[in-house]
Amino acid sequence: MSIAAPSTDVAPWWRRGVVYQVYIRSFADGSGDGTGDIAGLRSRLNYLAALGVDAIWITPWYPSPLHDGGYDVADYRDICARFGTLAEAESLIDEAHELGIKVLIDLVPNHTSVEHRWFQAALSAEPGSAERDRYIFRRGKGPDGSEPPSNWRSVFGGPAWSRVDDGDWYLHLFDVTQPDLNWENSEVTEEFLDIFAFWLDRGVDGMRVDVAHGLVKDLTFPDIVKSAEVLTSEQLANHPHWDRDGVHDIIRSWRSLLDRYDDRMMVAEAWVHPERLPLYLRPDEYHQSFNFDLLDTDWDASQFTATIESSAGAAADVGATTTWVLSNHDVMRHATRYGLPTATPWRRWLLDGPHDILDALLGARRARAAILLTLSLPGAAYLYQGEELGLPEVWDLPEDVLDDPTWVLSEHKVKGRDGCRVPIPWSSSGPSFGFGSAKPWLPQPAGFGAISVEAQDDDPSSMLNLYRTALALRKKWFTEDEDLEMFDVGSDVVAFTRGSGARCLLNMGDTPVCIDDVEGTVLLSSVRVETSIEGHLELPANAAVWLAPIRTDS
């Protein structure tokens, strides 16, 4: 397969950039209260600049009771006191810009917190009132209305409806503390246009939109024949509350506003069927959407190749570039995921095991190889904080510290997402490994010191320095264009050439592969590789290499 995407002399930064996700509670604690904050992030901006990222995406930092890690927003125009102040946020944006780092923030338009002034007003108002119409309140089924209006289920587990004292039920597709907004209500649409403008006027470079495939619901509330597993979204045609066509009118109104500002963007978190994703990327909608297909693909060369071809091709068809994601704050870290046997139900493995099937060394080796693949593909790459250290999932967190609402709502059947949110280790020793001066809000394992920033900083073979080198080389070899040509060197190898002539080869098999007639010199490899004088390259198992073309002077 060959994709020759139209190139421009000056592409917008986001088309080919690298964005680093900051889960702010767990990045760095500057105030000494055990929770990450803006002060901590500001103190580490130089680290991010040296790493070589183009932008940071900050998870919700708004006032919130933190029932769902900040995705339960009480006020969209301020900063949570635990994280800092609005003035500190403005200073952070300015300081990041001085270092050449763009700033994206999280927007959560599907639902608010129960502490939001609108929902408090709704609870005080009568059924059928204007205050309740901002949300989705309905009478229940049955003679006395004691049954939920539909059988819809929460993403976190349990029913998606809760009843208030006067008998009405309200919809919450996530936690009971996250009531869904009614996007048929003009007050809601106008409010979020104003929220967009509020943050754009303060200099943010873009928005990551949470649950972008939600918002619009079938207000006849048909029952769903089959519900998805906890922490997943169904990808069914004409689903009553996911990926409904009406969402695109909302998106276009946001895009119209963004286009009034210079060089701003928005990226969608849309868990939709691959055939539907291009609809979100049309020229008057999102600039980008997260592509989770690679994250969901088994460690298998044929599957990886098919995913790359379909994702890159679908984005190019609508004039967009795709994004490449291996981890984020909602899924098991890929350094652990890649150490589990294929098809392991990893969400349940966290609690149920068997835990002895984890090969941590294999997972780390594959993680090193995978980052070379993703950073050499056309489009944008999104990194999750700590993956540059090779951080594993902390799967053995004790039950009494679990914070994710999934743990409670699944009736203690699914541990949830806390294991990928454990605070970052910055130092080799100390009670919080340099995260802050107080006990962290989630405990760090004893082994974190050995993979801290300090421990890896001066080690040329470390994961951290692999990322630093790869990000620097990426700018020279893989961002000048968006061309991609796959080629075949064996059933276990993913291989492609970019427009610069640079190549990436990833051996996903369990045995070395000897590749004849290699053209080029080794730019970077995830493990040591040898090239013989005859031009043969032996690529070890679960390893990747970048090759630069041999240039001759005319």
C-alpha positions in Angstrom: 0.0 0.0 0.0 1.2 3.5 -0.8 -0.3 6.7 0.5 0.8 10.0 -1.0 -0.9 12.6 1.0 -1.0 16.2 -0.3 1.9 18.1 1.3 2.1 21.7 2.1 5.3 23.7 2.7 4.0 24.8 6.1 1.7 22.3 7.8 -0.2 23.2 10.9 1.7 22.1 14.0 -0.9 19.6 15.0 -0.9 17.6 11.8 2.5 16.1 12.5 3.2 17.1 16.1 3.8 15.1 19.3 1.5 15.8 22.2 2.3 14.8 25.8 -0.7 14.0 28.0 -0.4 15.4 31.5 -2.7 13.7 34.0 -2.3 16.6 36.4 -3.0 14.9 39.7 -0.1 12.6 39.1 2.6 14.6 37.2 4.3 16.7 39.9 3.2 18.2 43.2 4.4 21.7 43.8 2.3 22.6 46.8 3.2 19.6 49.0 -0.2 18.2 49.5 0.3 14.9 47.8 -1.6 15.9 44.6 -0.1 17.1 41.4 -0.8 20.7 40.4 0.0 23.6 38.1 3.0 24.6 40.2 4.5 21.1 39.8 3.8 21.2 36.1 5.4 24.6 35.7 8.5 23.3 37.5 8.9 20.5 35.0 8.3 22.4 31.7 12.0 22.4 30.9 12.0 18.6 31.2 9.2 18.5 28.6 11.0 20.9 26.3 14.2 18.8 26.6 12.1 15.7 25.9 11.2 17.2 22.6 7.4 17.3 22.6 5.4 19.9 20.6 2.5 20.3 22.9 1.0 19.2 26.2 -2.6 18.2 26.8 -3.7 18.8 30.4 -6.5 16.7 31.8 -9.4 18.6 33.6 -8.1 21.1 36.0 -11.4 22.8 36.8 -13.2 22.9 40.2 -14.5 19.4 40.8 -15.2 17.1 43.7 -13.0 14.6 41.8 -15.4 11.7 41.9 -14.1 10.9 38.5 -10.6 12.4 38.5 -11.8 15.8 37.4 -14.1 14.7 34.6 -16.9 15.8 36.9 -16.7 19.5 36.3 -18.4 22.0 38.7 -17.2 25.2 37.0 -15.7 25.3 33.5 -14.2 28.8 33.9 -11.9 28.4 36.9 -9.2 26.2 38.3 -9.6 23.6 41.1 -8.1 24.9 44.3 -6.1 21.7 44.6 -4.4 22.4 41.4 -3.8 26.2 41.7 -5.4 29.3 40.5 -6.6 30.8 37.2 -3.7 33.2 37.3 -1.3 30.3 37.7 -2.9 28.6 34.7 -2.4 31.8 32.6 1.2 31.9 33.6 1.7 28.3 32.7 0.3 28.9 29.2 2.7 31.8 28.8 5.7 29.9 30.1 5.0 26.9 27.9 4.7 29.2 24.8 8.1 30.7 25.7 9.6 27.2 25.5 7.8 26.5 22.2 5.2 24.1 23.7 1.6 24.4 22.8 -1.1 23.9 25.4 -4.3 21.8 25.0 -6.9 21.5 27.7 -9.7 19.0 28.3 -13.3 20.0 27.7 -16.0 17.8 29.1 -19.3 18.6 27.3 -21.3 15.4 27.8 -22.0 15.9 31.5 -21.2 18.1 34.5 -20.7 17.4 38.2 -23.7 17.2 40.5 -22.1 20.2 42.2 -22.4 22.4 39.1 -24.7 25.3 39.7 -27.0 24.2 37.0 -27.6 20.8 38.5 -28.1 22.2 41.9 -30.7 24.5 40.4 -32.4 21.6 38.7 -32.7 19.7 42.0 -34.4 22.7 43.6 -36.8 23.1 40.7 -40.0 21.3 39.8 -40.3 18.4 37.3 -40.7 19.8 33.8 -39.0 23.1 34.7 -36.5 25.0 32.5 -33.8 24.3 35.0 -34.3 20.5 34.6 -34.4 20.8 30.8 -30.7 21.6 30.8 -30.2 17.9 31.8 -32.1 14.8 30.9 -34.8 14.2 33.6 -37.7 11.9 32.9 -40.4 10.1 34.8 -39.8 6.4 35.4 -41.6 3.4 34.0 -44.2 1.3 35.9 -47.4 2.4 37.7 -45.6 4.4 40.3 -42.6 5.4 38.1 -40.3 3.3 40.2 -38.5 1.7 37.3 -35.8 3.5 35.2 -36.9 5.1 31.9 -34.8 2.6 30.0 -32.3 -0.2 30.5 -29.3 1.9 29.6 -26.1 1.1 31.5 -23.4 3.3 32.8 -19.9 3.0 31.2 -18.6 2.5 34.8 -21.1 -0.2 35.6 -24.7 -0.3 37.0 -27.8 1.6 35.7 -27.4 4.9 33.8 -30.4 6.4 35.6 -30.7 7.7 39.2 -33.9 8.9 41.0 -34.3 12.1 42.9 -36.6 12.7 45.8 -39.6 13.9 43.8 -39.6 10.8 41.6 -37.9 12.1 38.5 -34.9 10.1 37.1 -31.8 11.7 35.6 -29.5 10.2 33.0 -25.8 9.7 33.8 -23.9 7.6 31.3 -20.9 7.7 33.6 -20.8 8.1 37.4 -24.0 8.9 39.4 -22.3 12.2 40.1 -22.0 13.1 36.4 -25.5 14.0 35.1 -25.7 14.2 31.3 -26.5 17.5 29.7 -29.4 17.9 27.2 -27.8 19.1 24.0 -31.3 19.8 22.5 -31.4 22.8 24.9 -30.1 26.1 23.3 -28.8 27.2 26.7 -26.4 24.3 26.7 -25.1 25.0 23.2 -24.6 28.7 23.9 -22.9 28.0 27.2 -20.2 25.8 25.7 -19.5 28.2 22.9 -18.8 30.8 25.6 -16.6 28.3 27.5 -14.6 27.7 24.3 -14.1 31.4 23.8 -13.2 31.9 27.5 -10.2 29.6 27.2 -9.2 30.5 23.7 -9.0 34.1 24.8 -6.5 33.0 27.5 -4.2 31.6 25.0 -4.8 27.8 24.9 -4.0 26.3 21.6 -6.7 23.8 21.5 -9.2 21.5 23.1 -9.3 17.7 23.7 -13.1 17.0 23.7 -14.1 14.2 26.1 -16.7 11.7 24.9 -17.0 13.4 21.6 -19.2 10.6 20.2 -21.8 11.2 23.0 -23.8 14.4 23.6 -26.8 13.6 21.4 -29.3 11.0 22.6 -32.5 9.4 21.2 -35.0 11.0 23.6 -37.5 8.2 23.0 -35.1 6.1 25.1 -35.4 2.7 23.4 -34.0 -0.2 25.4 -30.6 -1.6 24.2 -30.6 -5.2 23.3 -26.9 -5.7 24.2 -24.8 -3.6 26.5 -21.1 -3.2 26.3 -18.6 -4.3 29.0 -17.6 -1.9 31.7 -15.4 0.9 30.4 -16.2 0.4 26.8 -18.7 1.9 24.3 -20.9 -0.1 21.9 -20.2 0.6 18.2 -23.7 -0.3 16.9 -25.5 1.4 14.0 -28.1 3.9 15.2 -27.1 3.5 18.8 -29.5 5.5 21.1 -26.7 7.5 22.8 -23.4 6.9 21.0 -22.3 8.4 17.7 -25.6 9.8 16.6 -25.7 11.9 13.5 -26.9 15.0 15.3 -23.6 15.4 17.1 -22.0 16.8 13.9 -24.1 19.9 13.9 -22.7 20.7 17.4 -19.1 20.0 16.2 -19.5 22.4 13.3 -20.6 25.2 15.6 -17.5 24.7 17.6 -15.3 24.6 14.6 -16.8 27.8 13.3 -15.8 29.5 16.5 -12.3 28.1 16.5 -11.7 29.2 13.0 -12.0 32.8 14.2 -8.7 32.3 16.1 -5.3 31.8 14.6 -3.8 28.3 14.6 -6.1 26.7 17.1 -7.4 23.1 17.0 -9.6 20.5 18.7 -9.1 16.7 18.9 -12.0 14.3 19.6 -12.1 11.4 21.9 -14.5 9.4 19.8 -14.8 5.6 20.4 -16.6 4.8 17.1 -16.5 2.2 14.4 -13.5 2.9 12.1 -15.9 3.5 9.1 -17.5 6.3 11.1 -14.4 8.1 12.3 -13.8 10.0 9.0 -17.1 11.8 9.6 -15.6 13.5 12.6 -12.6 14.7 10.5 -14.4 16.5 7.7 -13.0 20.0 6.9 -15.6 21.8 9.0 -15.4 19.5 12.0 -12.6 18.2 14.2 -9.0 18.8 13.2 -8.1 15.4 14.6 -9.6 12.5 16.4 -7.9 10.0 18.6 -7.3 6.7 16.7 -7.5 4.0 19.3 -7.3 1.2 16.7 -3.6 0.6 17.2 -4.0 0.6 21.0 -6.7 -2.1 20.6 -4.6 -4.2 18.2 -2.9 -7.4 19.3 0.9 -7.7 19.0 0.8 -9.2 15.6 2.4 -7.9 12.4 -0.5 -8.6 10.0 -2.9 -6.9 12.4 -0.7 -3.9 12.9 -0.1 -3.5 9.2 -3.8 -3.6 8.5 -4.5 -1.1 11.2 -1.9 1.3 9.9 -3.2 1.1 6.3 -6.8 1.5 7.2 -6.2 4.4 9.7 -3.8 6.4 7.5 -5.9 5.8 4.4 -9.2 6.8 6.0 -7.7 10.0 7.4 -6.0 10.9 4.0 -9.4 10.4 2.2 -10.8 13.4 4.1 -7.6 15.5 4.0 -6.7 14.8 7.6 -3.9 12.9 9.4 -4.5 10.3 11.9 -3.2 10.1 15.5 -1.2 7.3 17.1 -1.9 6.4 20.7 -0.5 3.5 22.8 -1.6 4.5 26.3 -3.6 7.1 28.1 -5.3 7.7 31.5 -8.2 5.3 30.7 -6.3 2.1 29.7 -3.6 -0.3 31.0 -0.2 1.1 30.3 1.2 -0.6 27.1 4.5 -1.7 28.8 2.3 -4.1 30.8 -0.3 -4.8 28.2 2.4 -6.0 25.8 3.7 -8.4 28.4 0.5 -10.3 28.6 -0.5 -13.2 26.3 -2.5 -12.2 23.3 -6.2 -11.7 23.9 -5.9 -11.5 27.6 -9.0 -9.6 29.0 -6.7 -7.1 30.6 -9.4 -5.1 32.4 -10.4 -8.1 34.4 -6.8 -9.4 34.7 -6.0 -6.5 37.0 -8.2 -8.1 39.7 -8.7 -11.7 38.6 -5.2 -12.6 37.2 -3.6 -15.0 36.8 -0.9 -12.5 37.5 2.0 -14.9 36.9 1.3 -14.8 33.1 2.8 -11.3 32.9 6.2 -11.1 31.3 7.3 -7.6 32.4 10.6 -7.8 30.5 8.9 -8.7 27.3 6.4 -5.9 27.8 9.2 -3.4 28.2 11.1 -4.7 25.2 8.0 -4.4 23.0 7.2 -1.0 24.3 10.6 0.2 23.2 10.0 -1.2 19.7 6.4 0.2 19.5 7.4 3.8 20.1 9.8 3.7 17.1 6.9 2.5 15.0 4.4 5.2 16.2 6.9 8.1 16.0 7.7 7.2 12.4 4.2 7.0 11.1 2.6 10.0 9.3 0.4 12.1 11.5 0.5 13.1 15.1 1.6 11.0 18.1 0.1 11.3 21.6 2.2 10.2 24.5 1.0 9.5 28.0 3.0 10.8 30.9 5.5 8.3 32.2 5.6 6.1 29.1 8.9 7.7 28.3 10.2 6.0 31.5 8.7 2.7 30.6 6.3 2.9 33.6 4.3 -0.3 34.0 0.7 -0.6 35.2 0.6 -0.7 38.9 -1.8 -3.7 38.9 -1.4 -4.6 42.6 -2.8 -1.4 44.2 -4.6 -2.4 47.4 -8.3 -2.2 47.2 -8.6 0.4 50.0 -6.8 3.1 48.0 -8.8 2.6 44.7 -10.3 5.9 43.6 -11.8 5.1 40.2 -15.7 5.0 40.4 -15.6 1.8 38.3 -14.5 -0.1 41.4 -17.7 0.7 43.3 -20.1 0.8 40.3 -19.0 -2.6 39.0 -19.6 -4.1 42.5 -15.9 -4.7 42.9 -15.6 -6.8 39.8 -13.4 -4.4 37.8 -10.5 -2.6 39.5 -10.6 0.4 37.1 -8.0 2.8 35.9 -6.0 3.8 39.0 -3.0 1.6 38.0 -2.1 3.8 35.1 -2.5 7.0 37.2 0.0 6.4 39.9 2.3 9.5 40.4 5.4 9.9 38.3 8.8 9.0 39.9 11.3 11.9 39.4 14.0 10.8 41.8 15.7 7.5 42.7 14.9 7.7 46.4 12.7 9.6 48.9 9.2 9.0 50.2 7.5 10.0 46.9 10.5 9.6 44.5 10.6 13.3 43.9 6.9 13.7 43.1 6.4 16.1 46.0 7.1 16.5 49.7 4.0 14.7 51.0 2.6 11.2 50.7 1.2 10.8 47.1 -2.6 10.5 46.6 -1.9 7.0 45.2 1.0 4.8 46.5 4.0 4.2 44.3 5.6 0.8 44.1 9.1 0.4 45.7 10.6 -0.3 42.3 9.7 3.1 40.8 13.0 4.6 42.0 14.9 2.4 39.6 13.0 3.7 36.6 12.8 7.3 37.7 13.8 10.3 35.6 17.0 10.6 37.8 17.9 7.0 37.3 17.5 7.1 33.5 18.8 10.6 32.8 22.4 9.7 32.1 21.9 6.2 30.9 22.3 6.2 27.1 20.4 2.9 26.8 17.4 3.9 28.9 13.9 4.2 27.8 14.0 8.0 28.5 16.9 8.6 26.2 15.4 6.3 23.6 12.4 8.7 23.5 14.6 11.8 23.5 16.7 10.6 20.6 13.7 9.3 18.7 11.8 12.6 19.1 14.8 14.6 17.9 15.3 12.3 14.8 11.6 12.3 14.1 11.7 16.0 13.3 14.4 15.5 10.7 13.2 12.3 9.0 9.5 11.8 9.6 7.7 15.2 9.6 8.5 16.7 6.3 5.6 15.0 4.5 2.8 12.5 5.1 3.7 9.8 2.5 3.7 6.2 3.5 4.6 3.1 1.5 4.3 -0.4 3.2 6.7 -3.1 1.9 7.0 -6.8 2.6 10.0 -8.4 4.3 8.3 -11.3 6.0 5.1 -12.2 7.9 6.4 -11.1 11.3 7.6 -7.7 10.2 5.8 -4.4 9.9 7.8 -2.4 7.4 7.3 1.0 5.6 9.1 3.8 3.9 8.4 7.5 4.5 8.7 10.2 1.9 12.2 11.1 3.2 13.4 7.7 2.2 13.7 6.7 5.9 12.4 3.3 6.8 11.0 1.6 9.9 11.0 -2.1 10.4 9.4 -3.8 13.4 9.9 -7.5 14.1 6.8 -8.6 16.1 7.8 -12.3 16.0 9.6 -14.3 18.7 12.7 -15.1 16.6 15.2 -12.9 14.8 14.6 -12.1 11.1 17.4 -11.8 8.6 16.7 -9.1 6.0 18.8 -9.2 2.8 19.8 -6.3 0.6 19.3 -3.7 3.3 19.4 -0.2 1.8 20.4 2.4 4.4 22.2 3.0 7.6 20.9 2.5 11.1 19.5 5.7 12.6 18.1 4.2 15.8 17.1 0.9 17.1 15.1 -0.3 20.1 17.9 -2.8 20.9 21.3 -3.3 19.4 21.3 -4.5 15.8 24.1 -5.6 13.5 24.4 -4.8 9.8 27.0 -7.0 7.9 29.2 -5.7 5.2 27.1 -7.6 2.7 24.1 -5.4 3.6 22.2 -8.0 5.6 20.4 -6.9 8.8 19.5 -9.3 11.5 16.5 -7.8 13.3 16.0 -9.3 16.8 12.7 -10.5 18.0 10.3 -7.8 19.3 12.6 -5.1 18.1 12.4 -2.1 15.7 14.9 -0.2 13.7 15.0 3.1 11.7 17.1 3.2 8.6 18.3 6.3 6.8 18.7 6.2 3.1 22.3 6.3 1.8 22.8 9.6 0.2 25.4 10.3 -2.5 26.7 13.7 -3.3 26.2 14.7 -7.0 
